[in-house]
Amino acid sequence: MDPLQKRRLGTSRLDVTPLGLGGAPLVGLKAPVPEMQARDAIEAAYAAGLRLFDTSPFYGIGLSEHRFGAALREKPHDFVLSTKVGRYLLPEAPEKVDHRLFHGTLNMRLVVDYSYDGVMRAVDQSLQRLGIERIDVLHIHDIDIWSQGSREAYEKRFAEAMDGAYRALHRLRAEGTIGAVGLGVNEIEPCLRAAAAGDFDCFMLAGRYTLLTQEALDELLPLMTRKGMSMLIAAPYNSGILATGAVPGARYNYLPASAEIRERVARIEATAKRHAVPLQAAALQFPLGHPSVAAVVPGAINSREVEQNIALLRHAIPADFWAELKEQKLLSAHCPVPA
């Protein structure tokens, strides 16, 4: 599979490479990442021809946007840059900054705000941090139960976002300030509701259409196909286990994987071994078999991981591998696979 063969993003005028670079690991999601190491990773992705970069004010509490901007602002704007709304930042005393999620943050605190005015404020801040004159895709971020903590909180935030954030992004797209309106979430339900309630170009969905789990296959992806929308797949390794394999301590959806999940991954690994297919290559390539999936957007913490992801996407995978996964009911019989 060619990681540089561009695909159209929904009904927008944007074309993206099928492999992108996600910005959360670059600011210490699992361990500290030095400034130059992060810069080298972004530079390596651009030099190799990748043209999709995704960040957020949430990642590193502003630091991810700074790092992407520093690496990309002097380059021709021949790439697609996406960031997210739903939070803006305010200065915070260093001793009050929460460093538990990211091992490298700015001395800022997050203010959750999906209102029209809050989103416009967040967009202005993102443009300042990036130092780039244009953001190509803006995603409404984390309006799902998992992120909000309860259904009650989710319902409140979803309503606020559709009344405020969506109206703001719809206006910015109409004015030509941005190229596409998206949604970045961890669950299927908000995607279905947003697709019914608004005019979105794309969704960025984390961990719900992967080699391990295909929750989006039966309802969401057909709906997106009918509406001409594109899917961007974040967390294609399901936050770890499809990269490490079913090893002790492997993580699935940000938590230690259950015995059932480890057993399923072990079966996929065994099939991959019989066909001389690296598990990571199968995980990266699988989502791209669906016609509505425009790109997979894994993270990386250094240039070596960027180069490894490119090589994995280019790895030839025989049709017999996908066929055997279906025979073992590890993939749905009607699931599209890469040609």
C-alpha positions in Angstrom: 0.0 0.0 0.0 1.4 3.4 -1.0 1.5 5.7 2.0 1.7 8.7 -0.3 -1.2 8.1 -2.7 -3.6 10.8 -1.6 -7.3 10.4 -0.9 -10.0 13.0 -0.9 -11.4 14.0 2.5 -15.1 13.7 2.3 -16.7 16.3 0.0 -14.1 18.9 0.9 -11.3 20.1 -1.4 -8.7 18.5 0.8 -6.5 15.6 -0.1 -4.7 13.6 2.5 -2.1 10.9 2.5 -3.4 7.6 3.8 -0.8 7.7 6.6 -0.8 10.7 9.0 1.1 11.7 12.1 -0.8 12.1 15.4 0.4 14.6 18.0 -0.4 13.2 21.4 2.7 10.9 21.9 5.0 13.7 20.7 4.4 15.6 24.0 4.9 12.7 26.5 1.8 10.7 26.5 3.8 7.7 27.9 7.2 9.2 28.6 9.0 12.5 28.2 9.9 13.4 24.6 12.6 16.0 24.2 11.9 19.0 22.0 14.4 18.1 19.2 13.3 14.4 19.2 9.7 15.6 18.5 10.9 18.0 15.9 12.9 15.3 14.1 9.8 13.1 14.0 7.7 15.7 12.4 10.5 16.6 10.0 10.9 13.0 9.1 7.2 12.6 8.3 7.2 15.6 6.1 10.4 14.7 4.3 9.0 11.2 3.6 6.0 12.7 1.9 3.3 12.4 4.6 0.9 15.3 4.4 -1.6 14.8 7.2 -0.7 16.1 10.7 -3.1 16.0 13.7 -2.8 17.9 16.9 -5.0 19.4 19.7 -4.8 22.0 22.4 -5.3 19.1 24.8 -2.1 17.3 23.9 0.6 18.6 26.2 -1.8 21.4 27.3 -0.8 23.4 24.2 2.7 22.0 23.7 1.7 19.8 20.7 0.5 22.7 18.7 3.7 24.6 19.4 5.8 21.7 18.2 3.8 21.1 15.0 3.8 24.8 14.3 7.6 25.2 14.8 8.3 22.3 12.4 5.7 23.1 9.7 5.3 26.9 9.5 8.3 27.5 7.3 7.2 24.8 4.8 4.9 25.2 1.8 1.3 24.6 3.0 1.0 21.5 0.9 -0.1 19.5 3.9 -3.4 19.1 5.8 -3.2 20.2 9.4 -6.0 19.4 11.8 -6.6 20.4 15.4 -9.5 20.4 17.7 -11.9 22.6 19.7 -13.8 22.2 22.9 -11.0 23.5 25.2 -9.1 26.7 25.5 -6.1 27.5 27.7 -5.4 30.0 30.5 -2.1 30.6 32.3 -1.6 28.6 35.5 0.9 28.6 38.3 3.5 25.9 37.7 2.8 24.1 41.0 -0.9 23.8 40.0 -0.3 22.3 36.6 -1.4 18.6 36.3 1.4 16.6 34.7 -0.2 13.2 35.2 -1.5 12.7 31.7 1.4 14.2 29.7 5.0 14.1 30.8 5.6 17.5 29.3 3.1 20.4 29.4 2.9 24.1 29.3 2.1 26.0 32.4 -1.6 26.3 31.4 -4.9 24.9 32.5 -7.7 23.7 30.3 -11.0 25.3 30.2 -13.7 23.0 28.7 -16.0 25.1 26.5 -18.1 24.0 23.5 -20.0 27.3 23.2 -19.8 29.4 20.0 -17.7 32.1 21.7 -15.5 29.5 23.5 -14.7 27.8 20.2 -13.9 31.0 18.4 -11.5 31.8 21.3 -9.9 28.4 21.1 -9.4 28.7 17.3 -7.7 32.1 17.8 -5.4 30.6 20.4 -4.6 27.6 18.2 -3.6 29.8 15.3 -1.3 31.8 17.6 0.4 28.6 19.0 0.8 27.1 15.6 2.0 30.3 14.0 0.4 29.1 10.8 -2.2 31.2 8.9 -4.6 28.4 8.2 -6.0 25.4 9.9 -7.4 22.9 7.4 -9.6 20.7 9.6 -11.2 21.5 12.9 -12.6 18.6 15.0 -15.1 19.0 17.8 -13.2 17.0 20.5 -14.2 14.4 23.0 -18.0 14.8 23.2 -18.5 11.1 24.2 -19.4 9.3 27.4 -15.8 7.9 27.9 -14.3 11.4 27.8 -17.0 13.2 29.7 -17.4 10.6 32.5 -21.1 10.0 32.4 -24.1 9.9 30.1 -25.5 13.0 31.8 -22.3 15.0 31.2 -22.1 13.7 27.6 -25.7 14.7 26.8 -25.0 18.2 28.1 -21.8 18.6 26.2 -23.2 17.1 23.0 -26.1 19.6 23.0 -23.7 22.5 23.8 -21.4 21.5 21.0 -24.0 21.1 18.3 -25.6 24.5 19.3 -22.3 26.3 19.7 -19.1 24.6 18.4 -20.8 23.2 15.3 -22.3 26.6 14.4 -18.9 28.2 14.8 -17.1 25.7 12.6 -19.9 25.7 10.0 -19.4 29.5 9.7 -15.6 29.2 9.5 -15.9 26.7 6.7 -18.4 28.8 4.8 -16.1 31.8 5.0 -13.2 29.7 3.7 -11.2 30.0 7.0 -11.1 26.2 7.3 -11.4 23.5 4.8 -13.4 20.8 6.7 -15.5 20.3 9.8 -14.9 17.1 11.8 -15.6 15.3 15.1 -12.9 13.6 17.1 -14.2 11.0 19.6 -13.7 7.6 21.1 -17.3 6.2 20.5 -19.8 5.4 17.8 -22.9 7.0 19.2 -21.8 10.7 19.0 -20.7 10.1 15.4 -24.2 8.7 14.4 -25.9 11.6 16.2 -23.6 14.2 14.7 -24.0 12.8 11.1 -27.8 13.1 11.5 -27.8 16.6 13.0 -25.1 18.4 11.0 -23.1 18.7 7.8 -19.7 17.1 8.7 -16.9 16.3 6.3 -15.1 13.7 8.4 -14.9 12.0 11.7 -11.7 11.0 13.6 -12.6 7.9 15.5 -10.2 6.3 18.0 -10.0 2.5 18.3 -13.4 1.6 17.0 -12.5 0.3 13.5 -9.4 -1.7 13.8 -8.0 -5.1 13.1 -9.2 -6.1 16.6 -12.7 -4.5 16.7 -15.0 -3.4 13.9 -17.8 -1.6 15.8 -18.2 1.0 13.1 -18.7 -1.5 10.3 -22.4 -2.2 10.3 -24.0 1.2 10.9 -21.6 4.1 11.0 -19.4 3.5 8.0 -22.4 2.7 5.6 -24.0 6.0 6.8 -20.8 7.9 6.1 -20.5 6.3 2.7 -24.0 7.4 1.8 -23.3 11.0 3.0 -20.0 11.2 1.2 -18.0 11.6 4.5 -14.6 10.3 5.3 -13.3 8.5 8.4 -9.9 9.1 9.9 -8.7 6.3 12.1 -6.9 7.3 15.3 -5.4 4.7 17.7 -5.1 2.0 15.0 -3.1 -0.1 17.5 -6.0 0.1 20.0 -3.6 2.1 22.3 -1.0 -0.6 22.3 -1.9 -4.3 22.0 -1.9 -4.4 18.2 1.7 -3.0 18.3 3.1 -5.1 21.1 1.1 -8.3 20.6 -0.5 -10.2 23.4 2.3 -9.8 25.8 1.9 -9.5 29.6 0.8 -6.0 30.4 -0.4 -5.2 26.9 -2.9 -2.3 26.9 -6.2 -2.1 25.1 -8.2 1.1 25.0 -5.8 2.7 27.5 -6.2 0.0 30.1 -4.6 -3.5 30.7 -6.1 -5.9 28.2 -8.5 -8.5 29.4 -7.7 -12.2 29.0 -10.4 -12.4 26.2 -8.7 -9.6 24.2 -5.3 -11.1 24.7 -6.5 -14.5 23.4 -8.1 -12.9 20.3 -4.9 -10.9 19.5 -2.9 -14.1 20.0 -5.0 -15.8 17.4 -4.5 -12.9 15.0 -0.8 -13.0 15.6 -0.6 -16.7 14.9 -2.4 -16.2 11.6 -0.1 -13.3 10.7 3.0 -15.5 11.5 1.8 -18.2 9.1 1.6 -15.6 6.3 4.9 -13.8 7.3 2.9 -10.6 8.0 4.0 -8.3 10.8 1.0 -7.7 13.2 1.7 -4.0 13.1 1.5 -3.9 9.3 -1.9 -5.7 9.3 -3.1 -3.3 12.0 -2.1 -0.2 10.0 -3.4 -1.4 6.6 -6.7 -3.0 7.6 -8.8 0.1 8.1 -7.7 1.5 4.8 -9.5 -1.3 3.0 -12.8 0.4 3.6 -13.7 3.0 0.9 -14.8 5.6 3.5 -11.5 5.5 5.4 -9.2 8.2 4.1 -6.3 7.7 6.5 -4.9 6.1 9.6 -3.2 8.5 12.0 -0.9 6.7 14.5 1.4 8.6 16.8 5.1 8.3 17.0 7.7 9.5 19.5 10.8 9.7 17.2 11.8 9.7 13.5 12.5 5.9 13.7 8.9 5.2 14.5 7.7 7.4 11.7 9.9 5.5 9.2 8.8 2.2 10.7 5.1 3.1 10.1 5.8 4.0 6.5 7.6 0.7 6.0 4.7 -1.2 7.6 2.2 0.4 5.3 4.3 -0.6 2.3 4.6 -4.2 3.5 2.9 -6.6 1.0 0.1 -8.6 2.7 -1.3 -11.6 0.8 -5.0 -11.9 0.2 -4.9 -15.3 1.9 -4.1 -13.7 5.2 -7.3 -11.6 5.2 -9.3 -14.7 3.9 -8.0 -16.8 6.8 -9.0 -14.1 9.4 -12.5 -14.3 8.0 -12.6 -18.1 8.0 -11.6 -18.0 11.7 -14.3 -15.3 12.4 -11.6 -12.8 13.5 -13.0 -10.5 10.8 -16.6 -10.1 9.6 -17.3 -12.0 6.4 -18.5 -8.8 4.7 -15.7 -6.6 6.0 -13.8 -4.9 3.1 -10.0 -5.6 3.2 -7.1 -4.0 1.4 -6.6 -5.1 -2.2 
